[in-house]
Amino acid sequence: MTNEARYKRAFSTLHASGNFMEVKTMENTKKRYIPRLAAVCAAAVLVLALAGGAYAADVGGIRHTIQVWLHGDLTNATLDIRGGEYTLAYTDGQGRDQERGGGGIAFEADGSERALTEGEIVEQLNSPEVEYGEDGSVTVWWRGQKLDITDKFQGKVCYVTLTDGSETVYLTVKYQAGYGWSNEDYPDPNDFYAE
């Protein structure tokens, strides 16, 4: 006698009730929907992950609302960084929409180049600004300060120390030929643009 025949003979006298069959059917029904639900959830997670990955891969760039010092006023602005270049959009003191842009590179210790980070761009935006007036005046803007340095030039160079209580900046201005600043010492004016 085979095993199959033995099972049939042993269990032929047993009969399942209708309730047992009904419960068994319900269990099977639930199991059919769980894999489908799991597959739908997995697909949704995958779509979101791919969208986030594409955005992080600089398809959408980096966009933040930040506060920067512009002409002595702390201003709300939108900073949009794409591929090492940035656009800063803001509303000026007269309610006009303004935009400025730029970018830059940094040199690593090994001589390789890289795009500026978001923090370096914000630091650049918050650095002192030098403005030349039509009348020959020179104004420095830094954080909440406005300083007329027109009479402080010795020849074509001016050295200015700026402080806001927590930070000191050493500014060197070469008239109509650039400027530089540092937190440690006055930059050398010979490193600026040629006249």
Rosetta silent file (secondary structure, phi, psi, omega in degrees, C-alpha in Angstrom):
SEQUENCE: MTNEARYKRAFSTLHASGNFMEVKTMENTKKRYIPRLAAVCAAAVLVLALAGGAYAADVGGIRHTIQVWLHGDLTNATLDIRGGEYTLAYTDGQGRDQERGGGGIAFEADGSERALTEGEIVEQLNSPEVEYGEDGSVTVWWRGQKLDITDKFQGKVCYVTLTDGSETVYLTVKYQAGYGWSNEDYPDPNDFYAE
SCORE:     score description
SCORE:     0.000 S_00000001
   1 L     0.000  138.588 -178.878    0.000    0.000    0.000 S_00000001
   2 L   -85.164  166.546  178.882    1.328    3.456   -0.885 S_00000001
   3 H   -62.972  -38.624 -179.655    1.513    6.427    1.444 S_00000001
   4 H   -61.311  -43.476  179.844   -1.225    8.192   -0.457 S_00000001
   5 H   -65.209  -38.453  179.121   -3.568    5.244   -0.015 S_00000001
   6 H   -63.866  -42.705  178.559   -2.750    5.076    3.714 S_00000001
   7 H   -63.688  -44.024  179.463   -3.600    8.774    4.172 S_00000001
   8 H   -60.622  -42.351 -178.317   -6.876    8.418    2.325 S_00000001
   9 H   -67.623  -41.229 -177.080   -7.819    5.389    4.427 S_00000001
  10 H   -70.328  -37.925 -175.348   -6.834    7.047    7.740 S_00000001
  11 H   -99.591    1.490 -178.537   -8.624   10.328    7.091 S_00000001
  12 L   -68.098  -24.940 -179.647  -11.622    9.047    5.126 S_00000001
  13 L   -83.236  -13.894  178.989  -13.623    8.683    8.305 S_00000001
  14 L   -89.902  141.728  177.512  -13.017   12.305    9.301 S_00000001
  15 L  -132.848  132.675  179.600  -15.245   15.052    7.970 S_00000001
  16 L   -83.320  145.679  177.491  -14.649   18.778    8.354 S_00000001
  17 L   -76.930  165.754  177.935  -17.481   21.023    9.435 S_00000001
  18 H   -64.671  -33.832  179.773  -18.696   23.869    7.234 S_00000001
  19 H   -63.500  -39.826 -179.859  -17.305   26.454    9.701 S_00000001
  20 H   -61.691  -43.590 -179.004  -13.810   25.116    9.316 S_00000001
  21 H   -65.852  -35.916 -179.506  -13.969   25.476    5.543 S_00000001
  22 H   -67.083  -44.261  178.384  -15.291   29.027    5.850 S_00000001
  23 H   -63.433  -43.159  179.607  -12.439   30.108    8.133 S_00000001
  24 H   -60.207  -39.506  179.444   -9.932   28.490    5.842 S_00000001
  25 H   -66.881  -40.265  179.418  -11.365   30.434    2.893 S_00000001
  26 H   -65.150  -39.653  178.281  -11.160   33.747    4.780 S_00000001
  27 H   -61.353  -43.578 -179.999   -7.516   33.155    5.641 S_00000001
  28 H   -63.512  -37.473  179.689   -6.679   32.584    2.019 S_00000001
  29 H   -63.576  -44.903  179.320   -8.499   35.761    0.997 S_00000001
  30 H   -61.909  -41.399 -177.563   -6.472   37.884    3.433 S_00000001
  31 H   -65.294  -28.626  179.551   -3.210   36.405    2.252 S_00000001
  32 H   -69.467  -35.925 -177.019   -3.974   37.350   -1.324 S_00000001
  33 H   -81.591  -28.955 -178.512   -4.336   41.074   -0.490 S_00000001
  34 H   -62.127  -48.618  177.880   -1.295   41.402    1.778 S_00000001
  35 H   -61.904  -35.791  178.734    1.293   40.759   -0.976 S_00000001
  36 H   -66.298  -44.406  178.633   -0.523   43.202   -3.280 S_00000001
  37 H   -62.986  -42.088  178.836   -0.616   45.890   -0.567 S_00000001
  38 H   -63.873  -39.390  179.451    3.060   45.290    0.210 S_00000001
  39 H   -66.548  -40.191  178.556    3.928   45.580   -3.474 S_00000001
  40 H   -65.262  -44.320  178.673    2.010   48.857   -3.808 S_00000001
  41 H   -62.963  -42.787  179.261    3.709   50.289   -0.691 S_00000001
  42 H   -62.758  -39.979  178.865    7.133   49.178   -1.913 S_00000001
  43 H   -65.691  -40.041  179.075    6.510   50.816   -5.291 S_00000001
  44 H   -65.034  -42.715  178.188    5.441   54.082   -3.621 S_00000001
  45 H   -62.868  -41.183  179.541    8.551   54.082   -1.412 S_00000001
  46 H   -63.649  -42.872  179.154   10.736   53.395   -4.456 S_00000001
  47 H   -63.074  -44.471  178.387    9.191   56.271   -6.423 S_00000001
  48 H   -64.163  -41.192  179.476    9.729   58.685   -3.505 S_00000001
  49 H   -64.791  -41.654  179.117   13.304   57.495   -2.998 S_00000001
  50 H   -67.129  -38.511  178.084   14.129   57.929   -6.685 S_00000001
  51 H   -65.127  -43.342  177.685   12.570   61.407   -6.735 S_00000001
  52 H   -64.817  -38.719  177.957   14.564   62.414   -3.659 S_00000001
  53 H   -65.000  -40.783  178.617   17.728   60.960   -5.164 S_00000001
  54 H   -65.466  -40.316  178.731   17.244   62.883   -8.396 S_00000001
  55 H   -64.640  -43.882 -179.797   16.693   66.110   -6.461 S_00000001
  56 H   -67.743  -24.275  179.875   19.805   65.490   -4.339 S_00000001
  57 H   -80.664   14.808  175.191   21.800   64.769   -7.499 S_00000001
  58 H    74.833   21.119  171.757   21.374   68.464   -8.356 S_00000001
  59 H   -68.914  -40.611  179.423   18.605   67.985  -10.872 S_00000001
  60 L   -99.841   -8.105 -177.948   16.599   70.453   -8.786 S_00000001
  61 L    73.611 -173.267  178.077   19.535   72.167   -7.107 S_00000001
  62 E  -114.324  127.134 -179.564   19.484   73.332   -3.518 S_00000001
  63 E  -129.341  125.553  179.462   17.004   76.036   -2.571 S_00000001
  64 E  -136.023  150.631  168.914   16.784   77.571    0.881 S_00000001
  65 E   -93.341  123.893 -175.893   15.220   80.610    2.460 S_00000001
  66 E  -131.497  172.041  171.747   17.999   82.379    4.347 S_00000001
  67 E  -116.541  128.548  178.446   18.746   85.703    5.986 S_00000001
  68 E  -132.158  157.041  177.112   21.681   87.728    4.649 S_00000001
  69 E   -88.284  116.664  177.666   23.037   91.218    5.263 S_00000001
  70 E  -126.620  117.464 -178.427   22.459   93.399    2.190 S_00000001
  71 L    50.563   44.360  175.291   23.361   97.091    2.368 S_00000001
  72 L    81.708   -0.505  179.636   23.211   97.018    6.163 S_00000001
  73 E  -113.864  134.915  172.967   19.802   95.322    6.410 S_00000001
  74 E   -74.652  115.955 -168.909   19.159   91.732    7.503 S_00000001
  75 E  -120.599  135.874  171.717   17.114   90.530    4.534 S_00000001
  76 E   -76.786  133.109 -177.500   15.060   87.389    3.877 S_00000001
  77 E  -146.705  161.942  174.300   16.133   85.865    0.590 S_00000001
  78 E  -107.520  121.908  179.386   15.879   82.677   -1.429 S_00000001
  79 E  -103.355  120.791 -179.312   19.230   81.073   -2.234 S_00000001
  80 E  -117.261  115.838 -177.779   19.186   78.711   -5.222 S_00000001
  81 E  -110.844  125.560  178.705   22.407   76.745   -5.822 S_00000001
  82 E  -137.961  114.916  174.033   22.882   74.809   -9.059 S_00000001
  83 L    56.838   40.078  177.263   26.169   73.280  -10.116 S_00000001
  84 L    86.894   -4.706  176.951   28.409   75.626   -8.137 S_00000001
  85 E  -113.949  151.515 -178.444   26.568   78.794   -9.154 S_00000001
  86 E  -129.618  156.664  171.513   23.991   80.592   -7.069 S_00000001
  87 E  -128.974  130.854  178.876   21.096   82.983   -7.481 S_00000001
  88 E  -113.862  118.469  179.612   19.913   85.100   -4.569 S_00000001
  89 E  -112.004  132.667 -177.415   16.377   86.502   -4.896 S_00000001
  90 E  -155.676  170.306  175.386   15.108   89.105   -2.415 S_00000001
  91 E  -109.568  126.281 -176.897   12.964   92.199   -2.041 S_00000001
  92 L   -77.996 -179.984 -177.499   14.903   95.432   -1.452 S_00000001
  93 L   -61.539  -21.372  178.588   14.026   98.247    0.962 S_00000001
  94 L   -95.307    7.973  178.173   11.785   99.916   -1.642 S_00000001
  95 L    82.627   10.922  179.241    9.728   96.746   -2.183 S_00000001
  96 L   -91.328  139.447  175.924   11.318   95.892   -5.550 S_00000001
  97 E   -73.458  131.518 -178.364   12.203   92.300   -6.378 S_00000001
  98 E  -126.697  159.220  177.252   15.945   91.944   -6.862 S_00000001
  99 E  -147.414  137.991  172.421   18.236   89.146   -7.916 S_00000001
 100 E  -138.636  154.379 -176.660   21.973   88.687   -7.798 S_00000001
 101 E  -142.005  173.347 -179.762   24.063   85.730   -8.688 S_00000001
 102 E   174.583 -156.971 -179.834   27.539   84.393   -8.660 S_00000001
 103 E   171.734 -164.387  178.496   29.544   81.368   -7.853 S_00000001
 104 L   162.615  171.005  178.815   33.041   80.361   -7.267 S_00000001
 105 E  -128.538  157.950  174.176   35.540   77.677   -6.653 S_00000001
 106 E  -122.136  147.582  177.910   37.782   76.756   -3.777 S_00000001
 107 E  -101.718  128.545  177.766   41.201   75.195   -4.082 S_00000001
 108 L   -79.415  170.334 -179.244   41.969   72.170   -1.940 S_00000001
 109 L   -60.312  -30.765 -179.698   45.369   71.554   -0.335 S_00000001
 110 L   -85.035    3.469  178.326   46.301   69.199   -3.186 S_00000001
 111 L    91.958   -5.730  179.850   45.563   71.907   -5.782 S_00000001
 112 L   -75.834  155.220 -179.754   42.265   70.421   -6.987 S_00000001
 113 E  -101.423  150.565  173.039   39.243   72.667   -7.527 S_00000001
 114 E  -147.867  156.346  176.743   35.765   72.256   -6.117 S_00000001
 115 E   -69.916  150.369  177.222   32.565   74.284   -6.154 S_00000001
 116 L   -63.835  145.985  175.858   31.878   76.425   -3.096 S_00000001
 117 L   -80.053  168.576  178.246   29.649   74.856   -0.464 S_00000001
 118 H   -59.372  -42.718  179.400   26.395   76.443    0.647 S_00000001
 119 H   -62.090  -39.539  178.634   28.067   77.655    3.854 S_00000001
 120 H   -68.294  -35.629  177.538   30.913   79.278    1.908 S_00000001
 121 H   -67.006  -43.520  178.640   28.435   81.021   -0.403 S_00000001
 122 H   -63.776  -39.774  176.839   26.457   82.384    2.568 S_00000001
 123 H   -61.788  -41.348  177.887   29.725   83.579    4.158 S_00000001
 124 H   -63.112  -41.871  179.488   30.606   85.323    0.889 S_00000001
 125 H   -65.855  -32.247 -179.134   27.178   86.977    0.773 S_00000001
 126 L   -89.947    4.821 -179.950   27.561   88.207    4.370 S_00000001
 127 L   -74.894  165.343  178.934   31.050   89.605    3.793 S_00000001
 128 L   -58.694  145.180  176.102   31.688   93.371    3.759 S_00000001
 129 E  -113.131  135.916  176.308   30.476   95.232    0.652 S_00000001
 130 E  -112.020  129.252 -176.770   32.344   98.193   -0.814 S_00000001
 131 E  -126.149  132.288  178.434   30.332  100.654   -2.883 S_00000001
 132 E  -101.676  126.563  178.684   31.665  103.546   -4.967 S_00000001
 133 L   -86.028  160.974  179.009   29.420  106.578   -5.329 S_00000001
 134 L   -63.543  -25.419 -179.860   29.161  108.751   -8.447 S_00000001
 135 L   -86.500    6.057  179.690   30.673  111.613   -6.441 S_00000001
 136 L    92.043   -1.821  179.319   33.837  109.560   -5.681 S_00000001
 137 L   -72.657  155.489  178.904   32.737  108.548   -2.193 S_00000001
 138 E  -127.401  125.242 -178.520   33.437  105.057   -0.876 S_00000001
 139 E  -120.537  138.378  174.530   31.037  103.330    1.498 S_00000001
 140 E  -110.643  131.622  174.636   31.497  100.027    3.344 S_00000001
 141 E  -113.274  129.987  174.089   28.455   97.989    4.366 S_00000001
 142 E  -151.226  120.053 -175.270   28.867   95.194    6.881 S_00000001
 143 L    50.757 -124.411 -178.360   26.041   93.630    8.796 S_00000001
 144 L   -90.082   14.706 -174.335   24.078   96.535   10.328 S_00000001
 145 E  -108.488  146.647  172.542   26.868   99.043    9.752 S_00000001
 146 E  -130.949  124.707 -175.169   27.431  101.696    7.101 S_00000001
 147 E  -132.198  124.256  175.497   30.800  103.427    7.114 S_00000001
 148 E   -84.965  116.739 -177.584   32.016  106.227    4.825 S_00000001
 149 L  -110.781   14.265 -175.863   35.742  105.555    4.254 S_00000001
 150 H   -53.380  -42.352 -176.292   36.330  108.191    1.560 S_00000001
 151 H   -88.931    3.803 -176.679   38.712  110.217    3.752 S_00000001
 152 H   -97.357    1.600 -178.740   40.562  107.205    5.183 S_00000001
 153 L   -75.898  137.363  171.394   42.591  106.373    2.069 S_00000001
 154 E  -111.663  101.124 -169.936   46.359  106.707    2.211 S_00000001
 155 L    73.404 -122.344  179.064   47.212  106.971   -1.450 S_00000001
 156 L  -108.127   11.556 -176.458   44.986  104.391   -3.109 S_00000001
 157 E  -123.892  142.177  178.020   44.762  102.020   -0.115 S_00000001
 158 E  -133.702  135.039  176.616   42.542  102.067    2.977 S_00000001
 159 E  -112.890  127.077 -176.300   42.687   99.770    6.017 S_00000001
 160 E  -131.773  135.248  173.313   39.498   99.435    8.079 S_00000001
 161 E  -103.844  123.819  179.346   38.737   97.376   11.183 S_00000001
 162 E  -112.726  137.950  176.885   35.093   96.341   11.474 S_00000001
 163 E  -143.778  146.114  176.809   33.580   94.793   14.589 S_00000001
 164 L  -122.264   17.456  179.857   30.083   93.840   15.671 S_00000001
 165 L   100.064  -40.747 -179.716   30.894   92.758   19.214 S_00000001
 166 L  -109.149  -17.865 -177.250   31.357   89.066   18.487 S_00000001
 167 L  -140.506  141.756  175.680   33.470   89.187   15.325 S_00000001
 168 E  -117.947  134.989  179.542   36.243   91.432   14.019 S_00000001
 169 E  -123.071  133.747  176.525   36.993   91.802   10.319 S_00000001
 170 E  -103.122  118.474 -173.522   40.114   93.407    8.859 S_00000001
 171 E  -114.826  130.704  173.288   39.314   95.050    5.521 S_00000001
 172 E  -116.176  125.230  179.845   41.787   96.335    2.941 S_00000001
 173 E  -117.601  126.140  173.350   40.357   98.448    0.109 S_00000001
 174 E  -105.166  116.460 -170.112   42.386   99.390   -2.963 S_00000001
 175 L   -52.219  121.737  178.824   40.544  102.291   -4.588 S_00000001
 176 L    58.020   17.146 -177.728   38.644  101.104   -7.701 S_00000001
 177 L  -135.945   20.346  174.411   40.836   97.963   -7.781 S_00000001
 178 L   109.704  173.908  178.094   39.233   95.529   -5.369 S_00000001
 179 E  -155.624  161.292  177.955   39.146   94.715   -1.705 S_00000001
 180 E  -146.513  159.492  179.947   39.743   91.820    0.635 S_00000001
 181 E  -143.247  157.610 -179.892   38.938   90.903    4.205 S_00000001
 182 E  -153.854  156.640  175.363   40.120   88.492    6.857 S_00000001
 183 L   -90.185   -2.104 -174.904   39.396   87.653   10.473 S_00000001
 184 L  -111.780  -44.459 -176.109   43.118   87.516   11.253 S_00000001
 185 L  -160.937  166.639  179.234   44.970   90.418    9.599 S_00000001
 186 L   -67.605  129.471  175.159   44.688   92.996    6.812 S_00000001
 187 L   -64.920  151.909  179.710   44.989   91.385    3.367 S_00000001
 188 L   -75.379  123.730 -178.761   47.889   92.550    1.188 S_00000001
 189 H   -65.210  -18.552  178.614   46.621   95.088   -1.393 S_00000001
 190 H   -70.737  -13.293  178.292   49.165   93.744   -3.917 S_00000001
 191 H   -85.708   -2.055 -178.063   47.011   90.598   -4.154 S_00000001
 192 L   -88.657 -177.409 -178.530   44.102   92.571   -5.658 S_00000001
 193 L   -56.849  147.089  174.247   43.313   93.425   -9.253 S_00000001
 194 L   -72.906  146.724 -179.645   45.949   95.217  -11.306 S_00000001
 195 L   -78.285    0.000    0.000   45.169   98.859  -11.990 S_00000001
